[in-house]
Amino acid sequence: MQTVLFVSPMTLGNETQVRAIHERFPVEALERGVGVEHLRAFIGSGFYALEITVDDGDFQKQFHRFLDTPEVAAFFATLGRYVQNLPQPGEETAAMQLAAPLLEWERGMGL
């Protein structure tokens, strides 16, 4: 499994709308198995973030499997009214605002 963080700007003042859209997130599609094992969304002052953990295997293939799911594409299309530069089906991941983990630390883990 591989985890990435997607971060994008959003319009200040639209937090309520973004939260309402997330209440209709297509969880059923994820449960069917669309290439994603874990998903967490964040909202802040002027930004939106998704932490996405894809299934084992080729990252590109699993991530695009997720993006190509009709329910996920429709969700992102609706969310796109308030959040800029959301991932699109067919878009190269190199062009997306994705970040991979650089450091993970927890007290008691040691070096």
C-alpha positions as CSV (number, residue, x, y, z in Angstrom):
1,M,0.0,0.0,0.0
2,Q,1.1,3.6,-0.7
3,T,-0.3,6.7,0.9
4,V,-0.3,10.1,-0.8
5,L,-1.6,13.5,0.3
6,F,-3.5,15.7,-2.2
7,V,-3.7,19.4,-1.2
8,S,-5.5,22.0,-3.1
9,P,-6.7,25.6,-2.5
10,M,-10.4,26.2,-2.0
11,T,-12.5,29.3,-1.7
12,L,-12.7,30.7,1.8
13,G,-16.3,30.9,3.0
14,N,-17.3,27.7,1.2
15,E,-16.5,25.3,4.0
16,T,-20.1,24.6,4.8
17,Q,-20.8,23.6,1.2
18,V,-17.7,21.3,1.1
19,R,-18.8,19.6,4.3
20,A,-22.3,19.1,2.9
21,I,-20.9,17.5,-0.3
22,H,-18.8,15.2,1.9
23,E,-21.9,13.9,3.6
24,R,-22.7,12.3,0.3
25,F,-19.2,10.8,-0.3
26,P,-19.7,7.6,-2.4
27,V,-18.5,5.3,0.4
28,E,-20.4,2.4,-1.3
29,A,-18.1,2.6,-4.3
30,L,-15.1,2.4,-2.0
31,E,-16.5,-0.6,-0.3
32,R,-16.9,-2.4,-3.6
33,G,-13.1,-2.0,-4.1
34,V,-12.0,0.7,-6.4
35,G,-8.3,0.7,-5.7
36,V,-8.4,2.7,-2.4
37,E,-7.9,1.1,1.0
38,H,-8.1,4.2,3.2
39,L,-9.2,7.8,2.7
40,R,-9.2,10.8,5.0
41,A,-10.4,14.3,4.1
42,F,-9.2,17.6,5.7
43,I,-10.5,21.1,5.4
44,G,-8.7,24.3,6.5
45,S,-8.5,28.0,6.0
46,G,-8.3,28.2,2.2
47,F,-7.3,24.6,1.6
48,Y,-8.7,21.1,1.1
49,A,-6.7,17.9,1.5
50,L,-7.2,14.2,0.9
51,E,-5.0,11.5,2.4
52,I,-5.4,8.5,0.0
53,T,-4.0,5.0,0.6
54,V,-4.2,2.9,-2.5
55,D,-4.3,-0.9,-2.6
56,D,-1.2,-3.0,-3.2
57,G,0.1,-3.1,-6.7
58,D,1.0,-0.4,-9.2
59,F,0.2,3.0,-7.7
60,Q,-0.8,4.6,-11.0
61,K,-3.2,1.8,-11.9
62,Q,-4.9,1.7,-8.5
63,F,-5.1,5.5,-8.2
64,H,-6.6,5.8,-11.7
65,R,-9.0,3.0,-10.9
66,F,-10.3,5.2,-8.0
67,L,-10.5,8.3,-10.2
68,D,-12.2,6.4,-13.0
69,T,-15.0,5.2,-10.8
70,P,-18.2,7.0,-12.0
71,E,-19.4,7.9,-8.4
72,V,-16.0,9.3,-7.5
73,A,-15.8,11.3,-10.7
74,A,-19.2,12.7,-10.0
75,F,-18.3,13.5,-6.4
76,F,-15.1,15.4,-7.6
77,A,-17.1,17.2,-10.3
78,T,-19.5,18.5,-7.6
79,L,-16.7,19.3,-5.2
80,G,-14.9,21.2,-8.0
81,R,-17.3,24.1,-7.6
82,Y,-15.5,25.0,-4.4
83,V,-12.1,23.2,-4.5
84,Q,-9.6,24.0,-7.3
85,N,-7.4,21.5,-9.2
86,L,-9.1,18.3,-8.1
87,P,-7.7,15.1,-9.7
88,Q,-9.4,14.2,-12.9
89,P,-9.7,10.8,-14.7
90,G,-7.0,10.4,-17.3
91,E,-4.8,13.2,-15.8
92,E,-1.2,12.3,-15.3
93,T,-0.3,11.9,-11.6
94,A,2.8,14.0,-12.1
95,A,0.6,17.0,-12.9
96,M,-1.4,16.5,-9.7
97,Q,-0.7,18.2,-6.4
98,L,0.3,14.9,-4.7
99,A,2.8,14.5,-1.9
100,A,4.3,11.3,-0.6
101,P,5.3,10.7,3.0
102,L,8.8,12.1,3.9
103,L,8.9,11.5,7.7
104,E,6.8,9.7,10.2
105,W,7.6,9.9,13.9
106,E,5.8,8.8,17.0
107,R,7.0,9.0,20.6
108,G,8.5,5.7,21.6
109,M,9.3,4.6,18.1
110,G,13.0,5.3,18.5
111,L,15.1,6.0,15.6
